[in-house]
Amino acid sequence: MKNFKILIITGLSGSGKGISVEALEDVGFYCVENMPVALLPKFLELPLESASKIKGFAFVMDLREKSFLAEYANILESLKKKGYNIDILFLEADEEVLLRRYSETRRQHPLSQSNNESNIRLLDVIRQEKIQLQGLRQIADKIINTSNFTVHQFKDFITKIALNIESNKKMRVYVLSFGYKYGIPHDADLIIDVRFLKNPYFISELKELTGETAPVKNYVLNNELTKEFLKKYIDLLEFLIPQYEKEGKSYLTIATGCTGGQHRSVVIASEIVNYFKNKGKIFELIHRDIAQYKIFDNSH
């Protein structure tokens, strides 16, 4: 199995590990949940009849296994030295988001199940888990904060990561528009605040439209300040993107933010993507806050 991509999905309980499995299975990964890390070397030695149809392997490992913390470092390091292509994806979310997910699903935190003190607060358990996983977080190949993803956005994000890693293609760039009122995207590598641009929200005929419509685009773009900003920012990105590619990054996330994520940030993000797509770059556009649904399943 040394020719396959192997993903270790781990991180905080409630951060979306179950959703990751669903997304990876959909694109042809062989997934095993709650895999004991001590069994991983033996599993990887097993012959699989359907190996030709498998895109890669994903194993969910976390504190539900009592021996995980004591064993994961030596075992994973040993497998990497033997030539296995292993990447660790560490999922996390903000405390208030984790609290809300547990409240909505009424699931019990794995650590609270093993704690004899019934009066221990959920927040204390979440913080206890964060402390215990600090070492694993430090060696992770990718840290993903799922706080501001919807289910569909997160599945798409994980799928693109997995397929990009597997195929070893050129760096993929995600350009994300967002509204500051809904929170900063924690996984963004670069964030630009475009709230200094004239706001269509205060124009009555534009207020209910979005930056995907022609009237709002024209309002934002037909302005000398916007034109000057776009020229300077695109010049900066043309300098930075090749530098990130040289560092071996497989993907880069650029976020543009305005107040509500409906108008200015949408227009600017779209312009950035259109410019670089014409240059032959692999760019993906995501308008985070045009979609208003905020549902996130808490399977794990």
RAGI-V152296 format. One record per residue. N is the residue number from 1. RES is the residue in three letters. PHI is phi in whole degrees, 0 to 359 (NA if undefined). Layout:
n=N res=RES phi=PHI
n=N res=RES phi=PHI
//
This chain:
n=1 res=MET phi=NA
n=2 res=LYS phi=291
n=3 res=ASN phi=274
n=4 res=PHE phi=262
n=5 res=LYS phi=285
n=6 res=ILE phi=241
n=7 res=LEU phi=254
n=8 res=ILE phi=259
n=9 res=ILE phi=264
n=10 res=THR phi=215
n=11 res=GLY phi=128
n=12 res=LEU phi=287
n=13 res=SER phi=295
n=14 res=GLY phi=92
n=15 res=SER phi=268
n=16 res=GLY phi=112
n=17 res=LYS phi=296
n=18 res=GLY phi=296
n=19 res=ILE phi=293
n=20 res=SER phi=301
n=21 res=VAL phi=299
n=22 res=GLU phi=301
n=23 res=ALA phi=295
n=24 res=LEU phi=290
n=25 res=GLU phi=298
n=26 res=ASP phi=295
n=27 res=VAL phi=253
n=28 res=GLY phi=97
n=29 res=PHE phi=276
n=30 res=TYR phi=272
n=31 res=CYS phi=245
n=32 res=VAL phi=229
n=33 res=GLU phi=267
n=34 res=ASN phi=55
n=35 res=MET phi=286
n=36 res=PRO phi=298
n=37 res=VAL phi=298
n=38 res=ALA phi=294
n=39 res=LEU phi=272
n=40 res=LEU phi=301
n=41 res=PRO phi=302
n=42 res=LYS phi=292
n=43 res=PHE phi=298
n=44 res=LEU phi=291
n=45 res=GLU phi=271
n=46 res=LEU phi=287
n=47 res=PRO phi=282
n=48 res=LEU phi=242
n=49 res=GLU phi=296
n=50 res=SER phi=262
n=51 res=ALA phi=302
n=52 res=SER phi=294
n=53 res=LYS phi=263
n=54 res=ILE phi=267
n=55 res=LYS phi=279
n=56 res=GLY phi=174
n=57 res=PHE phi=235
n=58 res=ALA phi=226
n=59 res=PHE phi=235
n=60 res=VAL phi=272
n=61 res=MET phi=224
n=62 res=ASP phi=199
n=63 res=LEU phi=287
n=64 res=ARG phi=295
n=65 res=GLU phi=269
n=66 res=LYS phi=298
n=67 res=SER phi=269
n=68 res=PHE phi=301
n=69 res=LEU phi=299
n=70 res=ALA phi=284
n=71 res=GLU phi=245
n=72 res=TYR phi=297
n=73 res=ALA phi=298
n=74 res=ASN phi=294
n=75 res=ILE phi=292
n=76 res=LEU phi=293
n=77 res=GLU phi=295
n=78 res=SER phi=297
n=79 res=LEU phi=294
n=80 res=LYS phi=295
n=81 res=LYS phi=294
n=82 res=LYS phi=279
n=83 res=GLY phi=104
n=84 res=TYR phi=286
n=85 res=ASN phi=270
n=86 res=ILE phi=250
n=87 res=ASP phi=235
n=88 res=ILE phi=257
n=89 res=LEU phi=256
n=90 res=PHE phi=256
n=91 res=LEU phi=263
n=92 res=GLU phi=211
n=93 res=ALA phi=205
n=94 res=ASP phi=295
n=95 res=GLU phi=303
n=96 res=GLU phi=294
n=97 res=VAL phi=289
n=98 res=LEU phi=298
n=99 res=LEU phi=298
n=100 res=ARG phi=294
n=101 res=ARG phi=296
n=102 res=TYR phi=292
n=103 res=SER phi=293
n=104 res=GLU phi=290
n=105 res=THR phi=266
n=106 res=ARG phi=58
n=107 res=ARG phi=276
n=108 res=GLN phi=262
n=109 res=HIS phi=294
n=110 res=PRO phi=305
n=111 res=LEU phi=288
n=112 res=SER phi=290
n=113 res=GLN phi=293
n=114 res=SER phi=262
n=115 res=ASN phi=259
n=116 res=ASN phi=282
n=117 res=GLU phi=272
n=118 res=SER phi=290
n=119 res=ASN phi=267
n=120 res=ILE phi=292
n=121 res=ARG phi=283
n=122 res=LEU phi=301
n=123 res=LEU phi=299
n=124 res=ASP phi=297
n=125 res=VAL phi=294
n=126 res=ILE phi=299
n=127 res=ARG phi=292
n=128 res=GLN phi=297
n=129 res=GLU phi=295
n=130 res=LYS phi=301
n=131 res=ILE phi=295
n=132 res=GLN phi=294
n=133 res=LEU phi=262
n=134 res=GLN phi=302
n=135 res=GLY phi=297
n=136 res=LEU phi=294
n=137 res=ARG phi=299
n=138 res=GLN phi=293
n=139 res=ILE phi=262
n=140 res=ALA phi=295
n=141 res=ASP phi=282
n=142 res=LYS phi=211
n=143 res=ILE phi=253
n=144 res=ILE phi=239
n=145 res=ASN phi=268
n=146 res=THR phi=265
n=147 res=SER phi=304
n=148 res=ASN phi=254
n=149 res=PHE phi=271
n=150 res=THR phi=277
n=151 res=VAL phi=304
n=152 res=HIS phi=293
n=153 res=GLN phi=295
n=154 res=PHE phi=292
n=155 res=LYS phi=300
n=156 res=ASP phi=296
n=157 res=PHE phi=297
n=158 res=ILE phi=297
n=159 res=THR phi=300
n=160 res=LYS phi=292
n=161 res=ILE phi=299
n=162 res=ALA phi=297
n=163 res=LEU phi=290
n=164 res=ASN phi=291
n=165 res=ILE phi=297
n=166 res=GLU phi=295
n=167 res=SER phi=270
n=168 res=ASN phi=57
n=169 res=LYS phi=281
n=170 res=LYS phi=297
n=171 res=MET phi=303
n=172 res=ARG phi=262
n=173 res=VAL phi=247
n=174 res=TYR phi=259
n=175 res=VAL phi=249
n=176 res=LEU phi=243
n=177 res=SER phi=265
n=178 res=PHE phi=207
n=179 res=GLY phi=252
n=180 res=TYR phi=299
n=181 res=LYS phi=293
n=182 res=TYR phi=257
n=183 res=GLY phi=104
n=184 res=ILE phi=282
n=185 res=PRO phi=289
n=186 res=HIS phi=287
n=187 res=ASP phi=268
n=188 res=ALA phi=288
n=189 res=ASP phi=277
n=190 res=LEU phi=229
n=191 res=ILE phi=234
n=192 res=ILE phi=239
n=193 res=ASP phi=266
n=194 res=VAL phi=252
n=195 res=ARG phi=288
n=196 res=PHE phi=282
n=197 res=LEU phi=283
n=198 res=LYS phi=301
n=199 res=ASN phi=262
n=200 res=PRO phi=295
n=201 res=TYR phi=303
n=202 res=PHE phi=271
n=203 res=ILE phi=259
n=204 res=SER phi=305
n=205 res=GLU phi=283
n=206 res=LEU phi=253
n=207 res=LYS phi=305
n=208 res=GLU phi=272
n=209 res=LEU phi=270
n=210 res=THR phi=239
n=211 res=GLY phi=290
n=212 res=GLU phi=275
n=213 res=THR phi=265
n=214 res=ALA phi=299
n=215 res=PRO phi=300
n=216 res=VAL phi=290
n=217 res=LYS phi=303
n=218 res=ASN phi=297
n=219 res=TYR phi=299
n=220 res=VAL phi=286
n=221 res=LEU phi=279
n=222 res=ASN phi=276
n=223 res=ASN phi=214
n=224 res=GLU phi=297
n=225 res=LEU phi=296
n=226 res=THR phi=297
n=227 res=LYS phi=298
n=228 res=GLU phi=294
n=229 res=PHE phi=298
n=230 res=LEU phi=301
n=231 res=LYS phi=298
n=232 res=LYS phi=292
n=233 res=TYR phi=288
n=234 res=ILE phi=294
n=235 res=ASP phi=301
n=236 res=LEU phi=296
n=237 res=LEU phi=295
n=238 res=GLU phi=296
n=239 res=PHE phi=282
n=240 res=LEU phi=286
n=241 res=ILE phi=303
n=242 res=PRO phi=298
n=243 res=GLN phi=292
n=244 res=TYR phi=293
n=245 res=GLU phi=296
n=246 res=LYS phi=296
n=247 res=GLU phi=283
n=248 res=GLY phi=87
n=249 res=LYS phi=295
n=250 res=SER phi=273
n=251 res=TYR phi=204
n=252 res=LEU phi=222
n=253 res=THR phi=245
n=254 res=ILE phi=250
n=255 res=ALA phi=246
n=256 res=THR phi=242
n=257 res=GLY phi=238
n=258 res=CYS phi=231
n=259 res=THR phi=295
n=260 res=GLY phi=250
n=261 res=GLY phi=72
n=262 res=GLN phi=249
n=263 res=HIS phi=244
n=264 res=ARG phi=299
n=265 res=SER phi=296
n=266 res=VAL phi=295
n=267 res=VAL phi=296
n=268 res=ILE phi=295
n=269 res=ALA phi=301
n=270 res=SER phi=295
n=271 res=GLU phi=294
n=272 res=ILE phi=298
n=273 res=VAL phi=296
n=274 res=ASN phi=299
n=275 res=TYR phi=295
n=276 res=PHE phi=283
n=277 res=LYS phi=296
n=278 res=ASN phi=290
n=279 res=LYS phi=265
n=280 res=GLY phi=85
n=281 res=LYS phi=274
n=282 res=ILE phi=266
n=283 res=PHE phi=242
n=284 res=GLU phi=236
n=285 res=LEU phi=253
n=286 res=ILE phi=230
n=287 res=HIS phi=258
n=288 res=ARG phi=296
n=289 res=ASP phi=253
n=290 res=ILE phi=290
n=291 res=ALA phi=285
n=292 res=GLN phi=264
n=293 res=TYR phi=286
n=294 res=LYS phi=236
n=295 res=ILE phi=285
n=296 res=PHE phi=219
n=297 res=ASP phi=297
n=298 res=ASN phi=242
n=299 res=SER phi=291
n=300 res=HIS phi=222
//
